[in-house]
Amino acid sequence: MASSVAAASALSAPPPPPLPALDRPLSAPELADALRAFHSSYYAVHPFHQLMREGALTRRQLQGWVANRLAYQRAVPRKDGAILSNCPDPDVRRQWIQRIVDHDGLEPGTGGIERWIQLGEALGVPREEMEDERHVLPGVRMAAESYVTFCKTHWWVEAVASSLTELFAPSLMHERLAAFPKYYPWVDAAGLEYFRSRLVQAPRDSSQALAIVGAHCTTVGTQRLAFDALRFKIEMLWVMIDTIYHAYTG
């Protein structure tokens, strides 16, 4: 595959972002800035995404990616349900439940999961093959399920902090919306609606999550938990895309 990154090894992830010194508790604005800076290993820098940006992926590779990632899309409202079940604050629950609505919709045929299936159809994966998840790799499924388990079994604020990869999502969505019409014109533009919706939802959701983390993580110990939770999510996403990369670019 002709690409400057095609030979790059995905077996070695970039070094994890360094934790701040945290010799004292950070103020809420300082904590927010530090979390925003915590992205050097975000999976957008993975070779697979670089190939996507360059227009160097084949139809089969794009189809494998979209079919596999549905397992993660379906895990997201379940992890949000876990956060709701652990959260004692009704004000937070009233806000957080919107995420489940965003993904599941208020009725069949609506919501982000449906938009992802429509993206799969636009990429040539039949709806039946998307919905029954026949193409989902074991490593991808395990990674997605690990996220649900994390949110079930950790302090609910840690689970909120793990969602902060959404801080980094809008730039990735912009890149995809630019790359697909340019390099993959055979993809129906209507199928890209999922990316457009995340340009609105991700900033809203990350702002909400930052406020929660800033309000509850006020000690060195709890702030370290927030960074560890975000690092877990970054590494989980890396495992998922790495699994897809090696399955479809071998």
C-alpha positions as CSV (number, residue, x, y, z in Angstrom):
1,M,0.0,0.0,0.0
2,A,1.6,3.2,-1.2
3,S,1.8,5.4,1.9
4,S,4.4,7.0,4.0
5,V,2.9,5.3,7.0
6,A,2.0,2.0,5.5
7,A,5.2,0.4,6.9
8,A,4.7,1.9,10.4
9,S,4.5,-0.6,13.1
10,A,1.2,-0.5,15.1
11,L,2.6,-2.9,17.6
12,S,4.3,-0.2,19.5
13,A,2.0,2.5,20.6
14,P,3.3,6.0,21.2
15,P,4.5,6.6,24.7
16,P,1.6,7.3,27.1
17,P,1.2,10.9,27.9
18,P,3.1,11.9,31.0
19,L,1.1,12.6,34.1
20,P,1.4,16.1,35.5
21,A,3.6,16.3,38.6
22,L,0.5,16.8,40.8
23,D,2.5,17.9,43.8
24,R,-0.6,19.8,44.7
25,P,-4.2,19.7,43.7
26,L,-4.9,21.5,40.4
27,S,-7.6,24.1,40.2
28,A,-10.6,23.2,38.1
29,P,-9.3,25.3,35.1
30,E,-5.8,23.8,35.5
31,L,-7.2,20.3,35.6
32,A,-9.3,20.9,32.5
33,D,-6.2,22.2,30.6
34,A,-4.1,19.3,31.8
35,L,-6.8,16.8,30.6
36,R,-7.1,18.5,27.2
37,A,-3.3,18.1,26.8
38,F,-3.4,14.4,27.6
39,H,-3.8,13.2,24.1
40,S,-0.4,12.2,22.6
41,S,-1.5,8.5,22.4
42,Y,-5.0,9.2,21.2
43,Y,-5.8,6.7,18.5
44,A,-6.2,9.3,15.9
45,V,-2.4,9.1,15.4
46,H,-2.6,5.4,14.7
47,P,-1.3,4.3,11.3
48,F,-4.8,3.1,10.3
49,H,-6.2,6.6,10.8
50,Q,-3.3,8.2,9.0
51,L,-4.0,5.9,6.0
52,M,-7.6,6.9,6.2
53,R,-6.7,10.6,6.1
54,E,-4.4,10.0,3.1
55,G,-7.1,8.2,1.1
56,A,-4.9,5.0,1.2
57,L,-7.4,2.5,2.6
58,T,-9.2,0.0,0.3
59,R,-12.9,-0.5,0.3
60,R,-12.5,-3.8,2.2
61,Q,-10.4,-2.0,4.9
62,L,-13.0,0.7,5.4
63,Q,-15.7,-2.0,5.5
64,G,-13.8,-4.0,8.1
65,W,-13.4,-0.8,10.2
66,V,-17.0,0.3,10.1
67,A,-18.3,-3.2,10.8
68,N,-16.0,-3.8,13.8
69,R,-16.5,-0.4,15.4
70,L,-20.3,-1.0,15.7
71,A,-19.4,-3.2,18.7
72,Y,-18.0,-0.1,20.4
73,Q,-20.9,2.1,19.3
74,R,-23.3,-0.4,20.9
75,A,-21.2,-0.5,24.1
76,V,-21.4,3.3,24.6
77,P,-25.0,3.5,25.8
78,R,-24.4,0.5,28.1
79,K,-21.4,2.2,29.7
80,D,-23.5,5.3,30.1
81,G,-26.2,3.2,31.8
82,A,-23.5,1.9,34.2
83,I,-22.5,5.5,35.0
84,L,-26.2,6.4,35.7
85,S,-26.6,3.3,38.0
86,N,-23.6,4.3,40.1
87,C,-24.2,8.1,40.2
88,P,-26.0,9.3,43.3
89,D,-26.6,12.9,42.0
90,P,-29.9,13.3,40.2
91,D,-28.8,16.5,38.5
92,V,-25.9,14.7,36.9
93,R,-28.2,11.8,35.9
94,R,-30.7,14.2,34.3
95,Q,-27.9,15.5,32.1
96,W,-26.1,12.3,31.5
97,I,-29.1,10.4,30.2
98,Q,-29.0,12.5,27.0
99,R,-26.1,10.4,25.9
100,I,-28.1,7.3,25.8
101,V,-30.8,9.1,23.9
102,D,-28.2,10.3,21.4
103,H,-26.9,6.8,20.7
104,D,-30.1,4.7,21.0
105,G,-32.6,7.4,19.7
106,L,-36.1,7.9,21.1
107,E,-37.5,5.3,18.7
108,P,-36.3,2.6,16.3
109,G,-34.4,4.0,13.3
110,T,-33.0,7.0,15.1
111,G,-29.9,7.8,17.1
112,G,-26.1,7.4,16.6
113,I,-26.0,3.7,16.4
114,E,-28.5,3.8,13.6
115,R,-26.4,6.5,11.9
116,W,-23.3,4.2,12.2
117,I,-25.2,1.3,10.6
118,Q,-26.2,3.7,7.8
119,L,-22.5,4.6,7.4
120,G,-21.8,0.9,7.1
121,E,-24.4,0.6,4.3
122,A,-22.8,3.6,2.6
123,L,-19.5,1.8,2.7
124,G,-21.1,-1.3,1.2
125,V,-21.7,-3.5,4.2
126,P,-25.2,-4.9,4.1
127,R,-27.4,-3.9,7.0
128,E,-27.9,-7.5,8.1
129,E,-24.1,-8.0,8.3
130,M,-23.8,-4.8,10.4
131,E,-26.6,-5.7,12.7
132,D,-25.6,-9.3,13.5
133,E,-21.9,-8.3,14.0
134,R,-20.6,-11.2,12.1
135,H,-17.4,-9.4,11.2
136,V,-16.5,-8.2,14.7
137,L,-13.1,-9.4,15.7
138,P,-12.7,-11.0,19.2
139,G,-10.1,-8.4,20.2
140,V,-12.4,-5.5,19.3
141,R,-15.3,-7.1,21.2
142,M,-13.1,-7.6,24.3
143,A,-11.9,-4.0,24.1
144,A,-15.4,-2.6,23.9
145,E,-16.6,-4.8,26.7
146,S,-13.7,-3.8,28.9
147,Y,-15.0,-0.2,28.7
148,V,-18.4,-1.3,29.9
149,T,-16.8,-3.2,32.8
150,F,-14.6,-0.3,33.7
151,C,-17.7,2.0,34.1
152,K,-19.6,-0.7,36.0
153,T,-16.8,-1.3,38.5
154,H,-15.1,2.0,39.1
155,W,-16.1,5.2,40.9
156,W,-18.7,6.9,38.7
157,V,-16.5,10.1,38.4
158,E,-13.6,7.9,37.1
159,A,-16.0,6.6,34.5
160,V,-17.0,10.1,33.6
161,A,-13.3,11.0,33.2
162,S,-12.8,8.1,30.9
163,S,-15.3,9.6,28.5
164,L,-13.0,12.7,28.0
165,T,-11.5,11.3,24.8
166,E,-14.5,13.2,23.4
167,L,-12.3,16.3,23.9
168,F,-10.2,15.1,21.0
169,A,-13.0,13.8,18.8
170,P,-14.1,16.9,16.8
171,S,-10.8,17.3,15.0
172,L,-11.0,13.6,14.0
173,M,-14.5,14.1,12.7
174,H,-13.4,17.2,10.7
175,E,-10.6,15.1,9.1
176,R,-13.0,12.3,8.1
177,L,-15.5,14.8,6.7
178,A,-12.7,16.2,4.6
179,A,-11.1,12.9,3.6
180,F,-14.2,10.9,2.5
181,P,-15.5,13.2,-0.2
182,K,-12.0,13.8,-1.5
183,Y,-10.6,10.2,-1.5
184,Y,-13.6,8.0,-1.2
185,P,-16.2,9.6,-3.5
186,W,-18.0,6.3,-3.9
187,V,-19.4,6.7,-0.4
188,D,-22.8,8.3,-0.3
189,A,-22.5,11.6,1.5
190,A,-25.7,10.9,3.4
191,G,-23.9,8.1,5.2
192,L,-21.5,10.6,6.8
193,E,-24.2,12.0,9.1
194,Y,-22.7,10.2,12.1
195,F,-19.6,12.3,11.8
196,R,-21.6,15.5,11.5
197,S,-23.6,14.8,14.6
198,R,-20.5,14.2,16.7
199,L,-19.3,17.7,15.8
200,V,-22.2,19.0,18.0
201,Q,-22.5,16.2,20.6
202,A,-18.8,15.7,21.5
203,P,-18.1,19.3,22.5
204,R,-21.3,19.4,24.6
205,D,-20.5,16.1,26.2
206,S,-16.9,16.8,27.0
207,S,-17.8,20.2,28.5
208,Q,-20.3,18.5,30.8
209,A,-17.8,15.8,31.8
210,L,-15.0,18.3,32.5
211,A,-17.3,20.2,34.8
212,I,-18.1,17.0,36.7
213,V,-14.5,15.9,37.0
214,G,-13.5,19.4,38.1
215,A,-16.1,19.5,40.8
216,H,-15.4,16.1,42.2
217,C,-11.6,15.6,41.6
218,T,-10.2,18.2,44.0
219,T,-7.4,16.3,45.6
220,V,-4.1,14.9,44.3
221,G,-5.5,11.4,44.7
222,T,-8.7,11.9,42.9
223,Q,-7.1,13.9,40.1
224,R,-4.7,11.0,39.5
225,L,-7.7,8.7,39.3
226,A,-9.1,11.0,36.6
227,F,-5.9,10.9,34.5
228,D,-5.6,7.1,35.0
229,A,-9.2,6.7,33.8
230,L,-8.5,8.8,30.7
231,R,-5.3,6.8,30.0
232,F,-7.3,3.6,30.2
233,K,-9.8,4.8,27.6
234,I,-7.0,6.0,25.3
235,E,-5.3,2.6,25.5
236,M,-8.6,0.8,25.0
237,L,-9.3,2.7,21.8
238,W,-5.7,2.0,20.6
239,V,-6.1,-1.7,21.2
240,M,-9.4,-1.7,19.2
241,I,-7.9,0.1,16.1
242,D,-4.7,-1.9,16.4
243,T,-6.7,-5.1,16.1
244,I,-8.5,-3.8,13.1
245,Y,-5.3,-2.5,11.5
246,H,-3.6,-5.9,11.7
247,A,-6.6,-7.8,10.5
248,Y,-7.2,-5.8,7.4
249,T,-3.8,-4.4,6.4
250,G,-1.8,-7.6,6.6
